[in-house]
Amino acid sequence: MESSLRFYVDGLGFKIKHQWIPDRDEDYPGGKIRWCWLELGDAAIMLQEFLPQGRPKETLGTGASVCFMCEDALALYREFKSRGIQTRKRPFVGNRLWVVRLPIPTVIAWSLRAPPMRRKKAS
């Protein structure tokens, strides 16, 4: 959860709208955020950490991809880049949408997708 919060809040600029820190140490040792609702403009995402005894044995995120549709993926790419987030590839057009892949600290593939309103150059 800590690395995810650094990525979303510090790196991408999301704000924590709601959070839950369990009251009882036996529920979740350490007194850290276990669940939170994050927002960036009109976008929202919920993060929830598995309890140690509830974590699946399978590799998390295998075969999964999360895409956020947005109006201007290149503007967000530039904003995230200014916050120190580096992408593995430059933005590209795929399936008639601008695609910006981000290095999220999980095993799930995460990207922004936006229609190319006009041909823009990715910087």
HUNORSUL-V7184 format. One line per field, one symbol per residue. ss: DSSP state (a for helix, b for strand, c for the rest). phi: phi as a letter, one per 30 degrees, with the letter a starting at -180 (. if undefined). psi: psi as a letter, one per 30 degrees, with the letter a starting at -180 (. if undefined). Layout:
ss->???
phi->???
psi->???
This chain:
ss->caaaaaaaaaacccbbbbbbccccccccccccccbbbbbbccbbbbbbcccaaaccccccccccbbbbbcccaaaaaaaaaacccccccccbbbccbbbbbbccccccbbbbbbbcccccccc
phi->.ddddedddddcjdcdcbabcedcdddadjicecbaccbbiddbbccbcddedcddddddieicbcbcdbdbddddedddddcjdccdbdebcbhibdbbccdddbcddbacbbddebdccdc
psi->eeeeeeeeeeefglkjellkjkekefejkfhlkfklkkkjbfkkkkkkkkkefgklflkkgkgkkkkkkleieeeeeeeeefggkklellklkkhgkkkjkkikhagkkklkkkkjeljlkk.
